[in-house]
Amino acid sequence: MKEPSPRLAALRRRIDVLDRRVVRLLAARLRIVRAIKPLKSRLRDPRREAKILRGVVREARHRGADPVFVAAVYRALLGASRSFLRRRV
């Protein structure tokens, strides 16, 4: 297979750095999710999730990111957080 161009390789390295940052942030988020669990009466709070989605869509628009993409990522993140908590009973 042909080696990627120097520009492509450089952009991929930047994505790799961002991916590591995202994982660190996800780990921090999960620590907080785990700490919140004993304080909640139920696993899912639809109003809180709607508020989170509205906030991230607003932030996406402010930052020039695709709000549909960001909302989809956060829906997956919220679902994965619930699954994480169910496994951590």
N, CA and C of each residue as an Amber inpcrd file, in Angstrom:
protein
   267
   0.8320000  -1.1790000   0.0000000   0.0000000   0.0000000   0.0000000
   0.8810000   1.2480000   0.0000000   0.4560000   2.2300000  -0.7340000
   1.2180000   3.4690000  -0.8830000   1.2310000   4.2690000   0.4190000
   2.3630000   4.8610000   0.7280000   2.4980000   5.7130000   1.9130000
   1.6370000   6.9650000   1.7360000   1.0110000   7.4320000   2.8200000
   0.2170000   8.6590000   2.7030000   1.1270000   9.8600000   2.4520000
   0.5640000  10.8740000   1.8390000   1.3260000  12.0940000   1.5850000
   1.7250000  12.7090000   2.9290000   2.7630000  13.5390000   2.9420000
   3.1650000  14.1960000   4.1880000   2.0270000  15.0030000   4.8220000
   1.2370000  15.6410000   4.0120000   0.1010000  16.4380000   4.5300000
  -0.9230000  15.5260000   5.2080000  -1.2500000  14.4100000   4.5480000
  -2.2030000  13.4650000   5.1220000  -1.6550000  12.8880000   6.4240000
  -0.3850000  12.5190000   6.4230000   0.2320000  11.9650000   7.6340000
   0.1880000  12.9800000   8.7730000   0.4460000  14.2430000   8.4770000
   0.4230000  15.2900000   9.5010000  -0.9900000  15.4800000  10.0530000
  -1.9660000  15.4740000   9.1810000  -3.3510000  15.6250000   9.6340000
  -3.7770000  14.4320000  10.4770000  -3.3660000  13.2490000  10.1000000
  -3.6870000  12.0580000  10.8950000  -3.0460000  12.1260000  12.2780000
  -1.8300000  12.6510000  12.3570000  -1.1770000  12.8070000  13.6690000
  -1.9700000  13.7770000  14.5380000  -2.4950000  14.8380000  13.9360000
  -3.3170000  15.7930000  14.6940000  -4.5910000  15.1250000  15.2020000
  -5.1890000  14.2910000  14.3630000  -6.3840000  13.5600000  14.7970000
  -6.0280000  12.6060000  15.9290000  -4.8890000  11.9450000  15.8440000
  -4.4560000  11.0350000  16.9190000  -4.3180000  11.7790000  18.2460000
  -3.7740000  12.9750000  18.2110000  -3.6360000  13.7880000  19.4320000
  -5.0200000  14.1310000  19.9810000  -5.9120000  14.5460000  19.1030000
  -7.2750000  14.8680000  19.5400000  -7.9800000  13.6350000  20.1000000
  -7.7900000  12.4860000  19.4670000  -8.4170000  11.2540000  19.9640000
  -7.9520000  10.9330000  21.3780000  -6.6780000  11.1130000  21.6640000
  -6.1800000  10.8690000  23.0240000  -6.8150000  11.8440000  24.0130000
  -6.9910000  13.0950000  23.6030000  -7.6440000  14.0770000  24.4690000
  -9.0990000  13.7010000  24.7140000  -9.7830000  13.2510000  23.6710000
 -11.1830000  12.8360000  23.8130000 -11.2880000  11.6810000  24.8110000
 -10.3880000  10.7070000  24.7070000 -10.4250000   9.5660000  25.6300000
 -10.1860000  10.0230000  27.0590000  -9.2570000  10.9410000  27.2760000
  -9.0300000  11.4660000  28.6260000 -10.2830000  12.1540000  29.1580000
 -10.9480000  12.9270000  28.3140000 -12.1690000  13.6000000  28.7270000
 -13.2930000  12.6030000  29.0010000 -13.3990000  11.5620000  28.1880000
 -14.4100000  10.5290000  28.4290000 -14.1570000   9.8100000  29.7490000
 -12.9040000   9.5280000  30.0450000 -12.5720000   8.8810000  31.3140000
 -12.9720000   9.7690000  32.4840000 -12.7100000  11.0680000  32.3750000
 -13.0970000  12.0070000  33.4350000 -14.6140000  12.0650000  33.5560000
 -15.3170000  12.0640000  32.4190000 -16.7780000  12.0970000  32.4370000
 -17.3320000  10.8430000  33.1160000 -16.7610000   9.6910000  32.8180000
 -17.2360000   8.4480000  33.4260000 -16.9990000   8.4130000  34.9290000
 -15.9040000   9.0060000  35.3830000 -15.6820000   9.0770000  36.8300000
 -16.7930000   9.8810000  37.5070000 -17.1960000  10.9660000  36.8650000
 -18.2720000  11.7930000  37.4150000 -19.6060000  11.0580000  37.3290000
 -19.8640000  10.4010000  36.2120000 -21.0930000   9.6100000  36.0520000
 -21.1830000   8.5690000  37.1660000 -20.0790000   7.8990000  37.4270000
 -20.0430000   6.8780000  38.4860000 -20.3420000   7.5110000  39.8510000
 -19.8250000   8.7010000  40.1050000 -20.0570000   9.3750000  41.3860000
 -21.5070000   9.8500000  41.5230000 -22.1490000  10.1660000  40.4150000
 -23.5290000  10.6430000  40.4330000 -24.5130000   9.5100000  40.6720000
 -24.1830000   8.3090000  40.2310000 -25.1270000   7.1920000  40.2810000
 -25.8110000   7.0240000  41.6390000 -25.0840000   6.9920000  42.7600000
 -25.7690000   6.7920000  44.0440000 -26.7150000   7.9320000  44.4250000
 -26.5740000   9.0740000  43.7710000 -27.3910000  10.2410000  44.0940000
 -28.6750000  10.3080000  43.2720000 -28.7910000   9.4250000  42.2810000
 -29.9520000   9.4330000  41.3960000 -30.9570000   8.3670000  41.8090000
 -32.2320000   8.6760000  41.6090000 -33.2690000   7.6930000  41.9310000
 -33.5380000   6.7520000  40.7510000 -33.1870000   7.2010000  39.5340000
 -33.3510000   6.3360000  38.3570000 -32.2140000   6.6010000  37.3800000
 -32.0000000   5.6160000  36.5290000 -30.8480000   5.6930000  35.6240000
 -31.0090000   6.7600000  34.5490000 -32.2300000   6.9510000  34.0640000
 -32.4350000   7.8740000  32.9580000 -33.2620000   9.0670000  33.4060000
 -32.8230000  10.2420000  32.9680000 -33.5380000  11.4830000  33.2410000
 -33.7440000  12.1850000  31.8990000 -34.8870000  11.9210000  31.2350000
 -35.1090000  12.4790000  29.8960000 -35.0010000  14.0000000  29.8290000
 -35.4560000  14.7000000  30.8710000 -35.3550000  16.1630000  30.8370000
 -33.9050000  16.6210000  30.8860000 -33.1050000  15.9630000  31.7070000
 -31.6730000  16.3060000  31.7850000 -30.9950000  16.0030000  30.4570000
 -31.3210000  14.8570000  29.8580000 -30.7140000  14.5030000  28.5690000
 -31.1000000  15.5200000  27.4890000 -32.3550000  15.9510000  27.4780000
 -32.7800000  16.9600000  26.4910000 -32.0220000  18.2720000  26.7030000
 -31.8280000  18.6440000  27.9650000 -31.0750000  19.8660000  28.2720000
 -29.6240000  19.7450000  27.7990000 -29.0210000  18.5810000  28.0330000
 -27.6390000  18.3530000  27.5650000 -27.5780000  18.4810000  26.0520000
 -28.5180000  17.8400000  25.3600000 -28.5160000  17.8850000  23.8930000
 -28.7040000  19.3060000  23.3780000 -29.6060000  20.0520000  23.9770000
 -29.7820000  21.4470000  23.5470000 -28.4830000  22.2380000  23.7370000
 -27.8220000  22.0060000  24.8650000 -26.5770000  22.7270000  25.1390000
 -25.4640000  22.3830000  24.1720000 -25.3070000  21.0990000  23.8680000
 -24.2080000  20.7310000  22.9620000 -24.5070000  21.1420000  21.5280000
 -25.7760000  21.1450000  21.1440000 -26.1310000  21.6270000  19.8020000
 -25.8460000  23.1260000  19.7010000 -26.2030000  23.8700000  20.7330000
 -25.9080000  25.3070000  20.7530000 -24.3960000  25.5420000  20.6770000
 -23.6340000  24.7860000  21.4630000 -22.1700000  24.9200000  21.4460000
 -21.6020000  24.5270000  20.0840000 -22.1520000  23.4960000  19.4840000
 -21.6920000  23.0690000  18.1560000 -21.8820000  24.1940000  17.1470000
 -23.0430000  24.8000000  17.1710000 -23.3000000  25.9110000  16.2350000
 -22.3330000  27.0650000  16.4880000 -22.0970000  27.3790000  17.7480000
 -21.1850000  28.4660000  18.1140000 -19.7610000  28.1810000  17.6190000
 -19.3600000  26.9190000  17.6660000 -17.9980000  26.5310000  17.2880000
 -17.8540000  26.1910000  15.8090000 -18.9580000  26.2360000  15.0580000
 -18.8920000  25.9140000  13.6310000 -18.8700000  24.4210000  13.3480000
 -19.3150000  23.6140000  14.3280000 -19.3880000  22.1630000  14.1340000
 -20.7840000  21.8040000  13.6400000 -20.9050000  20.6660000  13.0060000
 -22.1880000  20.1880000  12.5140000 -23.0560000  19.7760000  13.7050000
 -24.1560000  20.4880000  13.9740000 -24.9790000  20.1650000  15.1430000
 -25.6260000  18.7830000  15.0560000 -25.9230000  18.3080000  13.8680000
 -26.5090000  16.9710000  13.7190000 -25.4920000  15.9140000  14.1420000
 -24.2540000  16.0850000  13.7100000 -23.1780000  15.1730000  14.0890000
 -22.9720000  15.1810000  15.6010000 -22.8880000  16.3600000  16.1780000
 -22.6400000  16.4830000  17.6190000 -23.7940000  15.8740000  18.4070000
 -25.0280000  16.1300000  17.9920000 -26.1790000  15.5500000  18.6880000
 -26.1490000  14.0260000  18.6090000 -25.7900000  13.4870000  17.4560000
 -25.7160000  12.0280000  17.3110000 -24.6380000  11.4450000  18.2240000
 -23.4960000  12.1050000  18.3000000 -22.4190000  11.6350000  19.1750000
 -22.8920000  11.6640000  20.6310000 -23.5620000  12.7320000  21.0210000
 -24.0130000  12.8280000  22.4110000 -25.1380000  11.8600000  22.7380000
 -26.0170000  11.5910000  21.7770000 -27.0320000  10.5600000  22.0270000
 -26.3540000   9.2190000  22.2970000 -25.3490000   8.9120000  21.4880000
 -24.5950000   7.6610000  21.7010000 -23.8760000   7.6920000  23.0450000
 -23.2950000   8.8330000  23.3970000 -22.5790000   8.9640000  24.6630000
 -23.5200000   8.7790000  25.8530000 -24.6880000   9.3740000  25.7920000
 -25.6480000   9.2380000  26.8890000 -26.1090000   7.7820000  27.0200000
 -26.3770000   7.1360000  25.8950000 -26.7560000   5.7280000  25.9370000
 -25.6410000   4.8520000  26.4710000 -24.4160000   5.1370000  26.0470000
 -23.2660000   4.3670000  26.5290000 -23.0390000   4.6010000  28.0210000
 -23.3010000   5.8050000  28.4890000 -23.1650000   6.0900000  29.9230000
 -24.1640000   5.2700000  30.7340000 -25.3990000   5.1810000  30.2390000
 -26.3990000   4.3530000  30.9320000 -25.9730000   2.8870000  30.9390000
 -25.4920000   2.3980000  29.8060000 -25.0170000   1.0060000  29.7410000
 -23.8600000   0.7780000  30.7000000 -22.9490000   1.7360000  30.7760000
 -21.8220000   1.6600000  31.6970000 -22.3290000   1.5140000  33.1370000
 -23.3050000   2.3340000  33.4940000 -23.8290000   2.2880000  34.8530000
 -24.5370000   0.9620000  35.1300000 -25.2580000   0.4360000  34.1610000
 -25.9330000  -0.8560000  34.3660000 -24.9080000  -1.9630000  34.5990000
 -23.7940000  -1.9090000  33.9180000 -22.7450000  -2.9240000  34.0900000
 -22.0140000  -2.7590000  35.4150000 -22.0370000  -1.5680000  35.9790000
 -21.2820000  -1.2730000  37.2000000 -22.1320000  -1.3980000  38.4550000
 -23.2010000  -2.1550000  38.4040000 -24.0890000  -2.3070000  39.5740000
 -23.3820000  -3.0860000  40.6530000
